[in-house]
Amino acid sequence: MNSRLLKSGRHPGYAENVDMLIALAALLAMAVFLYGLRPLVMVVIAVATAVITDILVARLRLQTYNRTELSSVVFAVMFVLMLPASISYYIVVVGVVVLVGLGKHAFGGYNAYPFNPAAVGYAVVAVSWPGEVFRYPLPFSHPPVFGAAIDLVDAPAHILRMGGLPNIDSVNLLLGNYAGPMGATFILAIFAAAVYLLLRKRITFHAPLTMLLTCMIIAGVFPRVNGVSSFEVMAYELCSGALVFATIFLMNEPATSPRNPVAKSLYGVLLGVTTMIFRYFGAFELGVCFALLIANALQSYIDRGIANFTARNLGVTELERR
Amino acid sequence: MKEDKLRYYAENMDIITRRDGLLFNNVVFMQGLGLAPLIVVATSVENALMLCAAVLMLLIPTRLLAGVLSRFAPLRFRGVIYGTVAAGVYVGVSLLMTRIFGMQLQYLGLYLPLLVADPLIIGRFSLNKNEKIFTSLRKGARVTVSYIFTILFIATVRELVGFGTIYGVKIINVQLMPIAQLVCGAFMLLALFGALWQFGIASFKKRINLGVKNLDSSN
């Protein structure tokens, strides 16, 4: 599907994937700054696993492996950045193999997957090893590259889930200076990456904006913590976990999100509501990946429904539209 | 492969496929029968053994009795007859199973009685013809053996990669893939094995066909 090469011999998705990697590299640099060299080793292992899985699957499907088809690498990096910096390498390898093999190639490879592969990998890993995935090292604690990290704590999202209020300075909250997923906590860096991707026209603003607004409204109207200002609760709900990261990087994946702008906005609202439901009632504190899988299943219906609706109202018949 | 063997397989492939429930036409990987208990409760060898016992006691008697009884009624009632007979046999089987396994039977929960409604047990009614007694015995035994083999295989793999044990005995120290113990992981494993199985069968058939073609062209 859509695997014709461009004149230069490059895959058509090459430029976009390189832009995504540049944006993710900024987050990786922040992760290295906060947690030492271990995040870098994790990313290298993940990328190597993704490439090897790609080559093996290409042989299995009797196709030639195209080294400019970087989508597996992008998904692998996204997946790793949502994990704690202390997680064992074995889990990274299993997650990436599942992500590339099951999430991407089992459905037909590039641009044919119905569910975001990074979310598939994260969901499988989170369900399999919840004890390791939801315990995070503190920033600047530099977990050792070999051997187990010593001090692991719960994320603020976990404290919110238990009905408490985390005590984090708002500057630290924006800079990601608290225990959490290693690449998903620096809101400012993510915002900068989003601006870069918006300027390069790799993502659109509709879905992230509506999703964040929906989450804000739900967090403000139905706060999980009583007795504090709703602004504070909103800030904690939005900035803890991987919510902002997922809205920018995972949600805008072109194959798994609607094309029509109105449909995109509706998709954002749907994802926001599902995420908050998962956060409030789900078994795990980080619900956005599970919510994304559900929203991905519905996105093509939303897209088609909106297209049919506008066509009917403009008086265009089904035949003309085709 | 030798010439006479090649010829034998090429000529009898249809019959072999129809008669074989274990390899060429595996009840689970090729036909997709009896999936509900396999996926939900066959998480350990112990559970699988209980399921095997249930299938062993349930399948042949049901098929035999229903085959005999449906001769005395109009053909259109055979669905009712198969269902009722399966439910009736299950009453006896459940009493016997409680006697043998005791409280452990609780692990199987709803999925033991659900076997009654599975095409594995009562699927024969969909054919528009009564079954001879000897045929139902033979085919019932064949399906039972293949299903027992498959369920034990899957349960062993799930226990090994999920807990690192086989029948409670520690084999490896790490949990390779804990998700295999859950329903979603079971579906993944089943899909993987199904794909491998079908790939193996397809390549075997391809080899036979190519071999026969080569023989014909060389003659």
Chai-1 contact restraints between the chains, C-beta under 6 A:
chainA,res_idxA,chainB,res_idxB,connection_type,confidence,min_distance_angstrom,max_distance_angstrom,comment,restraint_id
A,V124,B,I179,contact,1.0,0.0,6.0,A-B,restraint_1
A,V127,B,I179,contact,1.0,0.0,6.0,A-B,restraint_2
A,S128,B,P178,contact,1.0,0.0,6.0,A-B,restraint_3
A,S128,B,I179,contact,1.0,0.0,6.0,A-B,restraint_4
